Amino acid sequence: MNYPKGKLFIEKVESTVSNFIDKYDLVQGNKIVVAVSGGVDSQCLAYILQRCGYSIEVLHINHGTRLSQNTEQKLVKKTAEHLGVNCTTFKIKKLDQDDFENNARIERQKIYEYMSQGRNLVALGHHIDDSFEWSLMQKSKSSNLSASIGIPVKNKFIIRPFMCLTKSQIRRYANLCGIKSLEDPTNSENRFERNYYRNKVIPLIAKRNPQYLKHYVNQQRELVDLLGLGLKKSDAKFNIDVKTDSVFIYSFKQQVDLDSIDRLVVRGVKNLSNLNRGTLYLQIKKIKQAIQNNKFGPLLLSDGIHAFISTNSILLTKSHDMKKAESKSYKKLDLVEFKNLINKKITHHESFPHWVIVDSNTQFVSPNKRVYPFNTKDSLKIIESKVLHQNAFKLLLQWDTKRNCKKKLDLTF
């Protein structure tokens, strides 16, 4: 597959899918059976998964309802040959036309289960547009909250690696890479409920609100987090301390899932401001990018809010006169006592990440040479004094290891 044109976009799409799979631990070393219909979504899915280094084989299901499906089957076989992978085909026997869609779905599920053989994964090409479409249909005839969440990314042995891409992104990828596909002619028949929403309802929404998919994805993430239905539940839960003029978001855990801070940042910013939902999304994005790039800030957010970022912590404030902690020493603290002390200081409105001076003989503490911008003068004094010091949360992570957790330290806050 040659693609000199649009190389950056192609690499970005492949990286997005690979990172999405890693983030939610979708594959775990299993072989992937890719269900390929011949349409652009599933064709691209097979190409991308193989290019990302996953072990795949191709599955094609011929529903036997129209002559063009034989052409689609031939295309899928050619795709498998081009990729150098095995292709298994099934032909479904004639189904009752009164409830064809549901009956066909049941038959496909039986085939997927057979192909998984209890150890393989079956990958389907559903994407963000599909999820929005399904959610819209379900919400119009159901009061169940799960309808708002959309199509699951993983359901037992079935995975959907394209739930991080939109239809337009997939089409552009196919065009740039020269991936051939065939459009199902029944997609234009609005007698099917799915097609009616896709062809009639959603274009009206898109015309009126071009950013509808972006808002849908953000709403979906927030709802999943709120209901505790996320795929990969991290034990790195963030805590939040809300004061009149400041909000402190922090975690004591090693591995931090940035997606879990969304709802807390929204709560924090709303406590300090009256920003609308669209603006809040931009604030969250800005903070996450800073964390990923190891930036301290301060970030100037909308409505005069400053975000000061440090290890596992975010301070949101409009004030420049936070209560300053008095210097105090503590002898032979153990790890549990140290955690309790940090919590106590946060509760007493000493919310910003404190510098901690450590006994100079403590070998596992790496020296801190960064100036924390919320209190630049004090930071410079500590650095110039050449004493061993560290940010409280960074010290906690260095201390909270199997090798160091039993040690006791002399500390000065």
N, C-alpha and C positions, 0 to 999 in steps of 0.2 A: 504494500500500500504506500504509494508515493504522495507526499503532500508538502511541497515547498510553499504553497500559498496558504496563508492562515495558520502557520505552524504554531504560533504562540497560543492561539485559541484552541487548537487541537490538543496541545500539551496541557493546557489549563483544564479542559474537559476531562481528560484522562486522569489528571492529578486529583480533580474534584471527586471523581468516582472512587479512586483508590483510597483517598483520605476518608471518604464517607464509609467505606467498607471497614477500614481500620478503626475508625472512631466508634462504630457500633458493633465491632467484633463479629461481623456477619458471616465470615467464611471459616475461620478457625482451622485452616488446613484441609478442609473437605474438598472433594471434587465437586465441580458445579455442572449440573445439567442445565443448559440454557434452552428454554422453550422459545423457538424461533418460528414465527408465523410466515415470515417473508415481508412483513411491514417494516417501516424504517426504524421503529423503536427496538424491536427484537434483533434486527440485523445489526444495528450499531452495538447493542449490548454484547453480542457474541464477539465482535471485533475488539471492543474496548476491554472486556474481561481478559481476553487472551493477551492483548498488548500490555496489560497491567501485570501479567505473569501468573495468572491463575490457571489451574488445570481444568479444562472444560471439555464437554462433549455437547453435541447439538441434538435437540429433540424437536420433531415437527409433528403436529397433529392435523390430519386432513379431515375436515368435517364432512366432506362428500356432498355438499349442498349445491355446488356450482362447478362448472368446467374449469374456471380460472384457478381453482384450488390445486389442480394438477400442475399448472404452470408455477404456482407458488412453491409447491413441493420440490420441483426441479431446481428452482432458484436457491432454496435452502440447502439442498444437497450440494450444489456448486459452492455455496458459501463454506460449508463444512470441509469440502475438498480443498478449497483455497487456504483455509486455516489449518489444514492437516489434522482434523479431528474426526472422531466417529460421529455418524449421524443415524439416529434411530427414528423411524417414522411409524405412526399409527393412523389407521383410518377408522373413524367412528361410524358405527352402523346407523342406519336411518333412524332419526329421532322424531318423537311426537311434535308436530309443528305448533300445537296449541300453546306450549310452554317451552319453545325451542331453546331460548337463551338459558333458562335455568337448567334444563336437561343437559345441554352441552357443557355447562359449567360443572355439573356433577360428574360427567364422563371424563372431562379433563382432569378433575381432581383425582379420580381413580388412577389415571395414567401417571400423574405426577407422583402419587404415592408409590406406585409400582417402580418408577424410575429412581426414586430416592433410595429404595432398598434398605431403608433404615440407617443409611450412612452418607448418602449423597445429598447435596442441596439442589433445589430447583430454583433457577433464577428467572424471574418474569420481568418484562420491559416496562412496567407501569412507571409513570413519572409524575411530577408535581401537578400538571394539568389534569391527569387522570384522577388524582386524589381529590382535587378541588371539585371536579365534575361529579364524582361519586358522593362526596360530602354534601354537595348541593342537592342531589337527588334524594339522599337519605334524610336530610333535614326537612325536606318538604313533606315527608310522610312518616316521620318518626320523631319522638321527643327524647330519644336516647342521646346522651352526651357524646357517646363514641362516634356518632355521625359527624361531629365537628372535628374530630381528630383525623378522619380520612382513612385511606388505605394503609394498613400496617406495613412497616418496613420489613418486618420479619414475623412469620407466623409458622411456628414449628419448623419444618424443613424448607419452607418457601421463603426466599429472600427477594427484595426489590432494590437492587443497587442504584437504579436510576431515580430514586425518590429525592435526589439532590439536584436534578436537572429539569428544565422545562422542555416542552415540545419544540419550541423554536431553537433552543440550543442543540437538541438532538438532530434536527433537520439541517442546521448549519454544519454540524460535524459531518454528517453524511455527504453533504454537497462538497465540502472541502476535501474529503477523503475518497470521493468517488465510489461510495458504497451504494450498490444497487438495491432497490426495494420495489415492492408492488403494493399499491393501495387496494384495500378491500373495498370493492364497489358498493357493498351494503352500508358502508359508513355514511353514505349520502341519503339513506332511507330513513326519514324522520318518524316512521311508524314505530321504530325502536326507541324506547324512552331515553336511552343513553345518547343516541344520535340527536334526538330533539333538543336535549340540553346543550349538547356540544355545538350544534349548528344554528340553533335559534336563540337560546337563552344567554349562553356565555358570551357570544359576540357583542350583545347589547351591554353586558356588564363591562367588558373590556373597553368598549368605546367610551363609556361614561367614566370608568375608573381604570386607567391603564396600569396602575400599580397593584391591581387586585391580587395577583399571585404572590407578590412579596408580602402583602399584609396577611394573606392566608397562611403562609409559611410561619410568620412570626406569631400569629395567633395560635397556630397548631402547636408550636414549641412551648408556648406559655401554658397552654391547656394541659399538654402532656406532663409538664413539670408540676403543675398544680395538682393534677390527679395522681401523680406518682406512677405514671404508666410508661416511663422511659425505658428503652431497651437495656441500656447499660447504666444501672443505678450506681452511681459513685458514692462511696462513703464519705467523700470529701464535701460534706454539706457546709454551706456558708451560713454564718450567723449574721444577724444585723442588730445594731444598736442605734436607735433613733433618738435624737435630741432635737431641741427647738431649732438650733442653728447648725447642726451637723448630723451626718449619718455615716456610720462606720460599718463596713461589710468585711468580714474576715473568716478565715478557716484555719483550723489547727492541723489539717491533714497534708500528707505529702503530695498526693496526686489530686489536682484540682480540675474539675470539669467546668470550663468557662461558661457553657450553656446554662448552668444552674444559677448564674448570677443575674440573669435577665430580669426575673420577676423582682429581685431585691433592689436592683438599680432603679427599676421603674418606681418601686415604692419609695426609695430614697429621694429620687429627683422630685417626685410628686409632693413629698413632705416639705421640700424647700422651694417649690415653684408650682406654676400652673401650666406647665408645658403640655401640649397635646400628644396623642399616641404616636403620630408619625415622627414628630421631633424626638420623642423618647427613643425610638428605634435608632435614630442617628447617634444619640448620646451613647447608647449601649455599644454600638459598633465602634465608636471612637475609643471607648475605654478598653474593649477587648483587643483592638489593634495595638494599643499602647502596652498592654500586658504582654502580648505575644512578642513585641519588639523590645521588651525589657526596659521600657521607659518609666520614669518616676512621675513625670508631669512637672508642674501642674498643668492639667488640661483645662482650658477655658471652655466650659459648656455654655449652652444657652441660658439666658436670664441671670447671668452673673454667678453661676455655680462653678466652683473649682473642684477638680478631681485630682487628689494626690494618691498616687499608686505606689505600693511597695509590695514586698513578698507576701502573697496570700491576703492582701488587704487593700481596701479602697476607702479613702476618706472623701466624702462629698460635703462641701461647706460653702457658705457665702461669707463667713466670718474670717477675719484675719487676726482675731484676738481670742484664740482658744485658750482654755484654762491650761496653764503650764504645770507639769508635774514637778514636784519638789524632788531634789536628788536624795535618794535613800539607799542604804546598803543592806544586803541580806546575806547571812552566813549559811553555808552548806545547804543550799536548797536542792531538793530532788526534783525530778521532772514533773511530777504531779503538782507539787507546790508551786512550781514556776507557772504552769498552766493556770492554776487557780489565781495566782497573783496577776497575770495578764488580764484575766476576766474581771477581777476586782478593779483594776485600774480603768478598764473600759467603762465599767458601771459607774465609776466616779467621774465620768466625763473627761478622763485623760485619754481620749480616744485615738489620737494619732499614734502610729507605730513608734514606740519609744526606742531610743538607743540604749543598749545595755553594755556596761563596762564589765568585762569578764576577767577573772584571775589570769594573769599573763602566762601561767604554767598550763593552761588548758589547751592541749595540743589539737583537739578536734575542731576548734573554732577557727574559721578562716577570717582574717582581718577585713574590715569593711573600709573601702576608700571612697565611697560615694557620698556626696552631700545630699541630704534629704531636703528638698526645696521648701517644705512647710516651715522649717526652722533652720534656715541656712547658717545663721551666726553660731548657734549651739553646735551644729554639725561640724563646722570648720574648727571650732575650739577643740572638740574631741579628737578630730583627725590630726590636728597639729600637736596635740599632747602625746601622740604616738602610743596611747594605751590600747590594749586589745578590746575592741568593741564590735558590736553587731546589732543589727535590727532585731527586735524581740522575736518576730515570727521566723526570721531566717535562723536565729539561734535555736529556736524550738525544733526546726526541721533537722538541723545538724545534731542536735541532742537526742532527738526521738528516733534513734536507730538501735538495732540489736546490740551493736558494739558499745554504744555510749549511754544507753538509757539508765543504767544503774549508777552512773556517776553523779556526784554532788558538786555544786559550784558555788563559789563566792561571787555575788553579783552586786552591781550598783546601777539602779535605774536613774 
